[in-house]
Amino acid sequence: MLRLAKITLSALALLAGSFGAANATVTVLGWPGGSEETALRAAAEAYNAQSGMADEDKVELLFYSRDGFYDKLQADMAAGSSAFDINLLATYSIGRYAPYMEPVDLGPDAAKVFGDSVLKTMQFDGKQYGVPTDLSLHFMYYRKDLVDALLADPAAKATYGEISQKYLGKSLEPKAPDSWTWDDWAATALYFTKAVNPDSPVRYGTVLQMKNLLFNIMVWQSVARANGGDWMDASGNVSIDSPAYRTALELYKKLYDAGASPKDSLSYEYAETNAAFGSGQVATALQWNAAASELTDPAKTPAIAENVGIVAPPAGSAGRADHIHGLGLGINKNASNKPGAEKFLRWLATEDAALLYARSGGSPALMPDVAAKIATERPDLVTLGQYAAAYGYVMTGATSANAFPVYELQAKEFTGYWSGQSTLDEALANTKTGMEKLLKP
């Protein structure tokens, strides 16, 4: 049976001896929590169950908390740890980890499964460093039953207009979600907030991921990007203190202060957002695409699954924008079992393995003919490809060696503003100063 552990990276070195010649399994350090862990577990179990699988090629999984994951991983790899053979890799971290990793040959069928553009999300300096397992971007999830009722009720529309005038300074009319601007979404969230509208059928209009965590900034920043925001301008100057960033930061704070999101949202990330939206007491949620398989599954989220709608993130003055990056798995240069590691990665790059991973809740970006084979089971994967092509973006400078520290800086400063610990001017000034140091040539 597949054994799983969630331990600190510092403890991995102490375990290295247990993965020696007497028990030469392939040790995979994976991404904890959410659909990525579920899908990786299913894939590893299927791989290990294959007929004739040698003991030395079987896979064992290790997981570590998302908080500080990449810094601790880099420290372990730089120290030459051989406690894991395969480790998580992300588009925004390849340049950071390439010196400690081994290029991998995924075999001739990989391009037929993923396509060249997706394989490139795991490449650095022309070399393939991993197999792409998940493509990540964001969906706007909403309750179809609630929005449909709003659109059909003249009295509700009038109340909606009054609320938007009071909180947003302009009277808006309800729209279908696929036509939302960020102001339309905010007005909808306020309308469905009990603290704002006592007649709301649910308690909260949305659920905001506001914990001091870099991944939450990836969710939020599409508000800024849709209004023309970027990390740096064409001349390489940090451009964080801009109207786009101010508008986006103020919008989240306005919703939070109005009670449109739970008060403990300052501690929310992926799991808490799913739980809140799945409770049936939230009208909308900007969330990772990986949540779709859970939120639309009646067995997992019975309160709302049949009424969940999905659209791209709303538009701003510069159109729609959707943060995108890829996650994958690559080989540690100091791996104890490199041959076994490469066998597992080559297997993950096959069509059968990719489809199994997708059916288990993962979010691989698949070629159209491959994705068509699970379109009924995973229509979100078809949507995933469409949104990535039409709205996907990467902030200027967000693939640099210091991309993660930049995200961490923003998370600290912006959460401080949202929680009332600093002013907007202070948060942006501190962020700009820090980014100039981190992104300087």
DRENDRENVEX-384324 format. One record per residue (C-alpha): residue in one letter; z, x, y. Coordinates in steps of 0.2 Angstrom, whole numbers, padded with zeros to 4 digits. Layout:
// DRENDRENVEX-384324
+---------+-------+-------+-------+
! residuo !    up !  east ! north !
+---------+-------+-------+-------+
!       A !     Z !     X !     Y !
...
+---------+-------+-------+-------+
END
This chain:
// DRENDRENVEX-384324
+---------+-------+-------+-------+
! residuo !    up !  east ! north !
+---------+-------+-------+-------+
!       M !  0000 !  0000 !  0000 !
!       L ! -0004 !  0006 !  0017 !
!       R !  0011 !  0013 !  0026 !
!       L !  0013 !  0011 !  0045 !
!       A !  0025 !  0019 !  0057 !
!       K !  0029 !  0018 !  0076 !
!       I !  0036 !  0034 !  0081 !
!       T !  0037 !  0046 !  0096 !
!       L !  0024 !  0060 !  0097 !
!       S !  0037 !  0073 !  0097 !
!       A !  0043 !  0067 !  0080 !
!       L !  0025 !  0069 !  0073 !
!       A !  0027 !  0088 !  0072 !
!       L !  0043 !  0086 !  0061 !
!       L !  0032 !  0076 !  0049 !
!       A !  0018 !  0088 !  0048 !
!       G !  0025 !  0096 !  0032 !
!       S !  0024 !  0079 !  0023 !
!       F !  0005 !  0078 !  0025 !
!       G !  0002 !  0095 !  0017 !
!       A ! -0008 !  0099 !  0001 !
!       A !  0004 !  0089 ! -0010 !
!       N !  0000 !  0073 !  0000 !
!       A ! -0016 !  0077 !  0009 !
!       T ! -0020 !  0060 !  0016 !
!       V ! -0029 !  0057 !  0032 !
!       T ! -0017 !  0053 !  0046 !
!       V ! -0023 !  0042 !  0060 !
!       L ! -0014 !  0041 !  0076 !
!       G ! -0019 !  0024 !  0083 !
!       W ! -0017 !  0012 !  0097 !
!       P ! -0001 !  0001 !  0095 !
!       G !  0000 ! -0017 !  0098 !
!       G ! -0013 ! -0030 !  0100 !
!       S ! -0030 ! -0033 !  0091 !
!       E ! -0034 ! -0014 !  0090 !
!       E ! -0019 ! -0011 !  0079 !
!       T ! -0022 ! -0027 !  0068 !
!       A ! -0041 ! -0022 !  0066 !
!       L ! -0037 ! -0004 !  0062 !
!       R ! -0024 ! -0009 !  0049 !
!       A ! -0037 ! -0020 !  0040 !
!       A ! -0050 ! -0007 !  0041 !
!       A ! -0039 !  0006 !  0034 !
!       E ! -0033 ! -0005 !  0020 !
!       A ! -0051 ! -0009 !  0015 !
!       Y ! -0055 !  0009 !  0015 !
!       N ! -0041 !  0014 !  0004 !
!       A ! -0045 !  0000 ! -0008 !
!       Q ! -0062 !  0006 ! -0012 !
!       S ! -0066 !  0010 ! -0030 !
!       G ! -0064 !  0029 ! -0034 !
!       M ! -0056 !  0033 ! -0017 !
!       A ! -0047 !  0050 ! -0020 !
!       D ! -0029 !  0051 ! -0014 !
!       E ! -0033 !  0065 ! -0002 !
!       D ! -0045 !  0054 !  0007 !
!       K ! -0034 !  0039 !  0009 !
!       V ! -0028 !  0034 !  0026 !
!       E ! -0011 !  0033 !  0034 !
!       L ! -0008 !  0025 !  0051 !
!       L !  0004 !  0031 !  0064 !
!       F !  0007 !  0022 !  0081 !
!       Y !  0016 !  0027 !  0097 !
!       S !  0021 !  0016 !  0112 !
!       R !  0007 !  0014 !  0125 !
!       D !  0019 !  0020 !  0139 !
!       G !  0014 !  0038 !  0142 !
!       F !  0003 !  0038 !  0127 !
!       Y ! -0010 !  0050 !  0134 !
!       D !  0001 !  0062 !  0142 !
!       K !  0011 !  0064 !  0126 !
!       L ! -0005 !  0065 !  0116 !
!       Q ! -0012 !  0079 !  0126 !
!       A !  0004 !  0089 !  0125 !
!       D !  0004 !  0087 !  0107 !
!       M ! -0014 !  0092 !  0105 !
!       A ! -0012 !  0107 !  0117 !
!       A !  0003 !  0113 !  0107 !
!       G ! -0009 !  0114 !  0091 !
!       S !  0000 !  0100 !  0082 !
!       S ! -0008 !  0096 !  0065 !
!       A !  0003 !  0081 !  0062 !
!       F ! -0012 !  0069 !  0063 !
!       D ! -0030 !  0072 !  0058 !
!       I ! -0038 !  0058 !  0069 !
!       N ! -0032 !  0052 !  0086 !
!       L ! -0037 !  0038 !  0098 !
!       L ! -0050 !  0043 !  0111 !
!       A ! -0056 !  0033 !  0127 !
!       T ! -0071 !  0035 !  0138 !
!       Y ! -0060 !  0040 !  0152 !
!       S ! -0051 !  0053 !  0142 !
!       I ! -0064 !  0062 !  0133 !
!       G ! -0066 !  0077 !  0145 !
!       R ! -0047 !  0079 !  0145 !
!       Y ! -0046 !  0080 !  0126 !
!       A ! -0062 !  0088 !  0121 !
!       P ! -0055 !  0106 !  0120 !
!       Y ! -0043 !  0100 !  0107 !
!       M ! -0055 !  0090 !  0097 !
!       E ! -0069 !  0093 !  0084 !
!       P ! -0086 !  0085 !  0086 !
!       V ! -0091 !  0073 !  0072 !
!       D ! -0107 !  0068 !  0064 !
!       L ! -0107 !  0049 !  0061 !
!       G ! -0122 !  0049 !  0051 !
!       P ! -0140 !  0041 !  0053 !
!       D ! -0134 !  0023 !  0053 !
!       A ! -0122 !  0024 !  0067 !
!       A ! -0136 !  0021 !  0081 !
!       K ! -0142 !  0006 !  0071 !
!       V ! -0124 ! -0002 !  0072 !
!       F ! -0119 !  0002 !  0089 !
!       G ! -0134 !  0008 !  0099 !
!       D ! -0136 !  0024 !  0108 !
!       S ! -0128 !  0018 !  0124 !
!       V ! -0112 !  0013 !  0116 !
!       L ! -0112 !  0030 !  0106 !
!       K ! -0112 !  0039 !  0122 !
!       T ! -0096 !  0031 !  0127 !
!       M ! -0088 !  0043 !  0114 !
!       Q ! -0099 !  0059 !  0120 !
!       F ! -0095 !  0073 !  0131 !
!       D ! -0107 !  0088 !  0135 !
!       G ! -0119 !  0081 !  0123 !
!       K ! -0108 !  0081 !  0108 !
!       Q ! -0101 !  0066 !  0098 !
!       Y ! -0082 !  0066 !  0098 !
!       G ! -0078 !  0050 !  0090 !
!       V ! -0084 !  0033 !  0083 !
!       P ! -0083 !  0018 !  0096 !
!       T ! -0071 !  0005 !  0089 !
!       D ! -0068 ! -0006 !  0104 !
!       L ! -0076 ! -0010 !  0120 !
!       S ! -0064 ! -0017 !  0133 !
!       L ! -0067 ! -0027 !  0148 !
!       H ! -0059 ! -0043 !  0155 !
!       F ! -0062 ! -0062 !  0153 !
!       M ! -0056 ! -0076 !  0164 !
!       Y ! -0047 ! -0088 !  0152 !
!       Y ! -0044 ! -0105 !  0158 !
!       R ! -0039 ! -0122 !  0151 !
!       K ! -0054 ! -0133 !  0150 !
!       D ! -0044 ! -0149 !  0149 !
!       L ! -0035 ! -0146 !  0165 !
!       V ! -0050 ! -0140 !  0175 !
!       D ! -0061 ! -0155 !  0169 !
!       A ! -0047 ! -0167 !  0174 !
!       L ! -0046 ! -0159 !  0191 !
!       L ! -0065 ! -0160 !  0194 !
!       A ! -0065 ! -0179 !  0189 !
!       D ! -0050 ! -0184 !  0200 !
!       P ! -0054 ! -0188 !  0218 !
!       A ! -0035 ! -0188 !  0223 !
!       A ! -0032 ! -0172 !  0214 !
!       K ! -0047 ! -0164 !  0224 !
!       A ! -0039 ! -0170 !  0240 !
!       T ! -0022 ! -0162 !  0235 !
!       Y ! -0032 ! -0146 !  0230 !
!       G ! -0040 ! -0145 !  0248 !
!       E ! -0023 ! -0147 !  0256 !
!       I ! -0015 ! -0133 !  0246 !
!       S ! -0030 ! -0121 !  0249 !
!       Q ! -0029 ! -0124 !  0267 !
!       K ! -0010 ! -0121 !  0268 !
!       Y ! -0010 ! -0105 !  0257 !
!       L ! -0027 ! -0098 !  0260 !
!       G ! -0031 ! -0104 !  0277 !
!       K ! -0047 ! -0114 !  0272 !
!       S ! -0050 ! -0131 !  0263 !
!       L ! -0059 ! -0128 !  0247 !
!       E ! -0066 ! -0140 !  0234 !
!       P ! -0063 ! -0138 !  0215 !
!       K ! -0077 ! -0129 !  0206 !
!       A ! -0083 ! -0126 !  0188 !
!       P ! -0075 ! -0109 !  0183 !
!       D ! -0091 ! -0100 !  0181 !
!       S ! -0094 ! -0103 !  0199 !
!       W ! -0077 ! -0097 !  0205 !
!       T ! -0074 ! -0084 !  0219 !
!       W ! -0058 ! -0075 !  0219 !
!       D ! -0052 ! -0088 !  0232 !
!       D ! -0057 ! -0102 !  0221 !
!       W ! -0047 ! -0095 !  0207 !
!       A ! -0032 ! -0093 !  0218 !
!       A ! -0033 ! -0110 !  0225 !
!       T ! -0034 ! -0117 !  0207 !
!       A ! -0019 ! -0106 !  0202 !
!       L ! -0009 ! -0113 !  0216 !
!       Y ! -0014 ! -0131 !  0212 !
!       F ! -0008 ! -0129 !  0195 !
!       T !  0009 ! -0122 !  0200 !
!       K !  0024 ! -0134 !  0199 !
!       A !  0032 ! -0124 !  0213 !
!       V !  0017 ! -0128 !  0224 !
!       N !  0011 ! -0145 !  0217 !
!       P !  0025 ! -0155 !  0209 !
!       D !  0012 ! -0166 !  0200 !
!       S !  0004 ! -0151 !  0191 !
!       P !  0003 ! -0154 !  0172 !
!       V !  0009 ! -0136 !  0169 !
!       R !  0022 ! -0125 !  0176 !
!       Y !  0011 ! -0110 !  0182 !
!       G ! -0007 ! -0108 !  0188 !
!       T ! -0009 ! -0091 !  0181 !
!       V !  0000 ! -0076 !  0173 !
!       L ! -0002 ! -0059 !  0182 !
!       Q !  0001 ! -0043 !  0173 !
!       M !  0011 ! -0033 !  0186 !
!       K !  0021 ! -0021 !  0176 !
!       N !  0021 ! -0003 !  0182 !
!       L !  0008 !  0001 !  0169 !
!       L ! -0009 !  0009 !  0172 !
!       F ! -0018 ! -0003 !  0161 !
!       N ! -0013 ! -0017 !  0172 !
!       I ! -0021 ! -0009 !  0187 !
!       M ! -0037 ! -0009 !  0176 !
!       V ! -0036 ! -0028 !  0175 !
!       W ! -0032 ! -0031 !  0193 !
!       Q ! -0044 ! -0019 !  0201 !
!       S ! -0059 ! -0030 !  0198 !
!       V ! -0053 ! -0040 !  0212 !
!       A ! -0055 ! -0025 !  0224 !
!       R ! -0071 ! -0020 !  0216 !
!       A ! -0079 ! -0037 !  0218 !
!       N ! -0076 ! -0036 !  0237 !
!       G ! -0084 ! -0018 !  0238 !
!       G ! -0069 ! -0007 !  0234 !
!       D ! -0070 !  0010 !  0225 !
!       W ! -0059 !  0025 !  0223 !
!       M ! -0071 !  0036 !  0233 !
!       D ! -0086 !  0034 !  0244 !
!       A ! -0103 !  0043 !  0243 !
!       S ! -0096 !  0058 !  0252 !
!       G ! -0082 !  0060 !  0240 !
!       N ! -0068 !  0054 !  0251 !
!       V ! -0054 !  0043 !  0244 !
!       S ! -0058 !  0026 !  0250 !
!       I ! -0043 !  0017 !  0244 !
!       D ! -0037 !  0011 !  0261 !
!       S ! -0050 ! -0002 !  0263 !
!       P ! -0052 ! -0021 !  0267 !
!       A ! -0057 ! -0023 !  0249 !
!       Y ! -0041 ! -0016 !  0242 !
!       R ! -0030 ! -0024 !  0255 !
!       T ! -0037 ! -0041 !  0251 !
!       A ! -0035 ! -0039 !  0233 !
!       L ! -0017 ! -0033 !  0234 !
!       E ! -0012 ! -0047 !  0246 !
!       L ! -0020 ! -0060 !  0235 !
!       Y ! -0009 ! -0055 !  0220 !
!       K !  0007 ! -0055 !  0231 !
!       K !  0003 ! -0071 !  0238 !
!       L !  0001 ! -0079 !  0221 !
!       Y !  0017 ! -0071 !  0215 !
!       D !  0027 ! -0075 !  0230 !
!       A !  0021 ! -0093 !  0228 !
!       G !  0027 ! -0095 !  0210 !
!       A !  0010 ! -0096 !  0203 !
!       S !  0015 ! -0083 !  0190 !
!       P !  0032 ! -0082 !  0181 !
!       K !  0045 ! -0072 !  0191 !
!       D !  0047 ! -0059 !  0177 !
!       S !  0028 ! -0055 !  0178 !
!       L !  0033 ! -0038 !  0186 !
!       S !  0037 ! -0034 !  0168 !
!       Y !  0021 ! -0041 !  0160 !
!       E !  0007 ! -0033 !  0151 !
!       Y ! -0005 ! -0038 !  0137 !
!       A !  0007 ! -0046 !  0125 !
!       E !  0017 ! -0056 !  0138 !
!       T !  0001 ! -0062 !  0146 !
!       N ! -0005 ! -0069 !  0129 !
!       A !  0012 ! -0077 !  0125 !
!       A !  0013 ! -0085 !  0142 !
!       F ! -0005 ! -0092 !  0142 !
!       G ! -0003 ! -0097 !  0124 !
!       S !  0013 ! -0107 !  0127 !
!       G !  0003 ! -0121 !  0135 !
!       Q !  0011 ! -0120 !  0152 !
!       V ! -0002 ! -0109 !  0161 !
!       A ! -0019 ! -0114 !  0168 !
!       T ! -0028 ! -0097 !  0169 !
!       A ! -0026 ! -0079 !  0165 !
!       L ! -0036 ! -0064 !  0168 !
!       Q ! -0035 ! -0054 !  0152 !
!       W ! -0043 ! -0041 !  0141 !
!       N ! -0057 ! -0048 !  0130 !
!       A ! -0047 ! -0042 !  0115 !
!       A ! -0036 ! -0058 !  0117 !
!       A ! -0050 ! -0070 !  0114 !
!       S ! -0049 ! -0070 !  0095 !
!       E ! -0030 ! -0074 !  0097 !
!       L ! -0031 ! -0087 !  0111 !
!       T ! -0045 ! -0097 !  0103 !
!       D ! -0038 ! -0097 !  0086 !
!       P ! -0029 ! -0114 !  0082 !
!       A ! -0019 ! -0105 !  0068 !
!       K ! -0012 ! -0092 !  0081 !
!       T ! -0012 ! -0102 !  0097 !
!       P ! -0011 ! -0120 !  0092 !
!       A ! -0005 ! -0126 !  0109 !
!       I ! -0021 ! -0122 !  0118 !
!       A ! -0034 ! -0114 !  0107 !
!       E ! -0046 ! -0129 !  0107 !
!       N ! -0046 ! -0130 !  0126 !
!       V ! -0048 ! -0112 !  0130 !
!       G ! -0063 ! -0108 !  0141 !
!       I ! -0070 ! -0091 !  0145 !
!       V ! -0080 ! -0085 !  0160 !
!       A ! -0083 ! -0068 !  0168 !
!       P ! -0070 ! -0063 !  0182 !
!       P ! -0074 ! -0072 !  0198 !
!       A ! -0085 ! -0066 !  0212 !
!       G ! -0080 ! -0057 !  0228 !
!       S ! -0091 ! -0053 !  0243 !
!       A ! -0100 ! -0040 !  0233 !
!       G ! -0103 ! -0051 !  0218 !
!       R ! -0094 ! -0050 !  0201 !
!       A ! -0087 ! -0035 !  0193 !
!       D ! -0079 ! -0031 !  0177 !
!       H ! -0069 ! -0015 !  0172 !
!       I ! -0076 ! -0008 !  0156 !
!       H ! -0072 !  0007 !  0145 !
!       G ! -0073 !  0011 !  0126 !
!       L ! -0059 !  0016 !  0114 !
!       G ! -0063 !  0025 !  0098 !
!       L ! -0056 !  0038 !  0085 !
!       G ! -0060 !  0056 !  0084 !
!       I ! -0054 !  0072 !  0075 !
!       N ! -0040 !  0083 !  0080 !
!       K ! -0046 !  0101 !  0080 !
!       N ! -0030 !  0106 !  0071 !
!       A ! -0032 !  0093 !  0058 !
!       S ! -0025 !  0097 !  0041 !
!       N ! -0038 !  0087 !  0032 !
!       K ! -0055 !  0088 !  0042 !
!       P ! -0066 !  0083 !  0028 !
!       G ! -0056 !  0067 !  0024 !
!       A ! -0056 !  0063 !  0042 !
!       E ! -0074 !  0064 !  0044 !
!       K ! -0077 !  0053 !  0029 !
!       F ! -0066 !  0040 !  0036 !
!       L ! -0075 !  0040 !  0053 !
!       R ! -0092 !  0040 !  0045 !
!       W ! -0087 !  0025 !  0035 !
!       L ! -0081 !  0016 !  0051 !
!       A ! -0098 !  0019 !  0059 !
!       T ! -0106 !  0009 !  0045 !
!       E ! -0112 ! -0009 !  0047 !
!       D ! -0100 ! -0016 !  0034 !
!       A ! -0085 ! -0007 !  0041 !
!       A ! -0089 ! -0012 !  0059 !
!       L ! -0091 ! -0031 !  0054 !
!       L ! -0075 ! -0030 !  0045 !
!       Y ! -0066 ! -0022 !  0060 !
!       A ! -0074 ! -0036 !  0071 !
!       R ! -0068 ! -0050 !  0058 !
!       S ! -0051 ! -0043 !  0059 !
!       G ! -0049 ! -0045 !  0078 !
!       G ! -0057 ! -0029 !  0084 !
!       S ! -0070 ! -0029 !  0098 !
!       P ! -0084 ! -0017 !  0094 !
!       A ! -0099 ! -0017 !  0104 !
!       L ! -0113 ! -0020 !  0091 !
!       M ! -0132 ! -0021 !  0092 !
!       P ! -0138 ! -0038 !  0094 !
!       D ! -0145 ! -0040 !  0076 !
!       V ! -0128 ! -0034 !  0069 !
!       A ! -0118 ! -0045 !  0081 !
!       A ! -0128 ! -0060 !  0076 !
!       K ! -0121 ! -0059 !  0059 !
!       I ! -0104 ! -0064 !  0065 !
!       A ! -0109 ! -0074 !  0081 !
!       T ! -0101 ! -0090 !  0074 !
!       E ! -0085 ! -0081 !  0069 !
!       R ! -0084 ! -0070 !  0085 !
!       P ! -0094 ! -0078 !  0099 !
!       D ! -0084 ! -0067 !  0111 !
!       L ! -0093 ! -0052 !  0105 !
!       V ! -0109 ! -0059 !  0111 !
!       T ! -0101 ! -0063 !  0127 !
!       L ! -0094 ! -0045 !  0128 !
!       G ! -0111 ! -0037 !  0127 !
!       Q ! -0118 ! -0049 !  0141 !
!       Y ! -0104 ! -0046 !  0153 !
!       A ! -0104 ! -0027 !  0150 !
!       A ! -0122 ! -0027 !  0154 !
!       A ! -0122 ! -0038 !  0170 !
!       Y ! -0105 ! -0034 !  0178 !
!       G ! -0098 ! -0018 !  0170 !
!       Y ! -0092 ! -0004 !  0181 !
!       V ! -0082 !  0012 !  0182 !
!       M ! -0074 !  0017 !  0198 !
!       T ! -0080 !  0033 !  0206 !
!       G ! -0069 !  0047 !  0199 !
!       A ! -0062 !  0037 !  0185 !
!       T ! -0069 !  0048 !  0172 !
!       S ! -0061 !  0064 !  0179 !
!       A ! -0048 !  0074 !  0171 !
!       N ! -0035 !  0066 !  0183 !
!       A ! -0041 !  0048 !  0180 !
!       F ! -0025 !  0043 !  0171 !
!       P ! -0013 !  0051 !  0184 !
!       V ! -0023 !  0041 !  0198 !
!       Y ! -0021 !  0025 !  0188 !
!       E ! -0002 !  0029 !  0186 !
!       L !  0000 !  0032 !  0204 !
!       Q ! -0008 !  0016 !  0209 !
!       A !  0002 !  0006 !  0196 !
!       K !  0018 !  0014 !  0204 !
!       E !  0013 !  0010 !  0222 !
!       F !  0005 ! -0007 !  0220 !
!       T !  0019 ! -0013 !  0209 !
!       G !  0031 ! -0007 !  0222 !
!       Y !  0022 ! -0018 !  0235 !
!       W !  0021 ! -0033 !  0224 !
!       S !  0039 ! -0032 !  0221 !
!       G !  0044 ! -0030 !  0239 !
!       Q !  0050 ! -0012 !  0238 !
!       S !  0037 ! -0006 !  0250 !
!       T !  0025 ! -0013 !  0263 !
!       L !  0006 ! -0014 !  0260 !
!       D !  0003 !  0000 !  0273 !
!       E !  0016 !  0011 !  0264 !
!       A !  0008 !  0008 !  0247 !
!       L ! -0009 !  0012 !  0252 !
!       A ! -0004 !  0027 !  0262 !
!       N !  0005 !  0034 !  0248 !
!       T ! -0009 !  0031 !  0236 !
!       K ! -0022 !  0039 !  0247 !
!       T ! -0012 !  0054 !  0249 !
!       G ! -0008 !  0056 !  0230 !
!       M ! -0026 !  0052 !  0226 !
!       E ! -0033 !  0066 !  0238 !
!       K ! -0022 !  0078 !  0229 !
!       L ! -0027 !  0072 !  0211 !
!       L ! -0046 !  0071 !  0215 !
!       K ! -0049 !  0086 !  0226 !
!       P ! -0063 !  0097 !  0220 !
+---------+-------+-------+-------+
END
